[in-house]
Amino acid sequence: MNRLIQPLINVKELLQLASTQKLTLIDARYGYSDYEKEHLDGAIHVDLNKDLSNVGENPAQGGRHPLPSTSSFVDRLGRLGISPENHVIVYDDKSAAIAAARFWWMLRAVGHKKIQVLDGGFQAAKMLGFPTNDKRPTPQPLSTYPSNSWQLPVAELEEVSKASQQASQQIIDVREVERYKGIKEPIDKIAGHIPGAINLPFTENLDENGFFLPKTTLRDKYLKAFNGSPTDKIIVHCGSGVTACHTLLAISQAGLNLPKLYVGSWSEWSRNNLPIATEK
């Protein structure tokens, strides 16, 4: 049985691996146009809205990027040619914050072991000489990926509502400070945050060049933030359940167990007439 590998891989490691074994490269940049123009050689594109979400008409039920059904996702994995044996590496062009971390979390959640996110993403790979082109490979479809449930912890709206009223629970909001404080809200209808939530912006997982902080630094950061709370008492959210996965990726890279992901996040909470806190 495959063991879990490090969640992050750097470009030098990728170049070495690519020269010795077959990898499945996934391009998770937002939109298809950039992929069409240029992508890492051999990469297959996945779309946040079409492949990694079940976008509906009512964000009050599940948020702006609710998870697709497990059956839909594992069917898509089969059509991408991904089996449990594949070594999958995913990248985007926003330090994993757009969809690379979300794809990593989803693949982990269906039980896949060999999945890594490329630290530094497309830009770092291109800068260090990984070949790029505009060729679109055709995946060799396989049977549906063998999984029938999400195996990583998630929290639903009712649980988050109860947690916001309990000192024994911890809610982490990874949006930028101004959105958390309610100073601005460029996407959702109402500004503010879930009462009781603390703010740890996902951007603070990165250094000034857009690479993830060292493992020991991330570990110290999150052990301090957790303040002794077990991870099953911690819920992580963002605007719509995408960049929250960036923080879950950082926590996993730190060698810690994963807290719960609130997929609906602020986009769901703010549309359900629930209490809202601000710090203006």
Secondary structure, DSSP 8 states (H G I E B T S, - for coil): ------SEE-HHHHHHHHTTS--EEEE--SSSHHHHH-EETT-EE--TTTTS----S-TTTT-SS----HHHHHHHHHHTT--TT--EEEE-SSTTTTTHHHHHHHHHHTT--SEEEETTHHHHHHHTT--EES--------S--S--S--S-EE-HHHHHHHTT-TT-EEEE-S-HHHHHTS--SSSSS--B-TT-EE--GGGGB-TTS-B--HHHHHHHHHHHHTT--GGGEEEE-SSSSTHHHHHHHHHHTT----EEESSHHHHHTTTT---B---
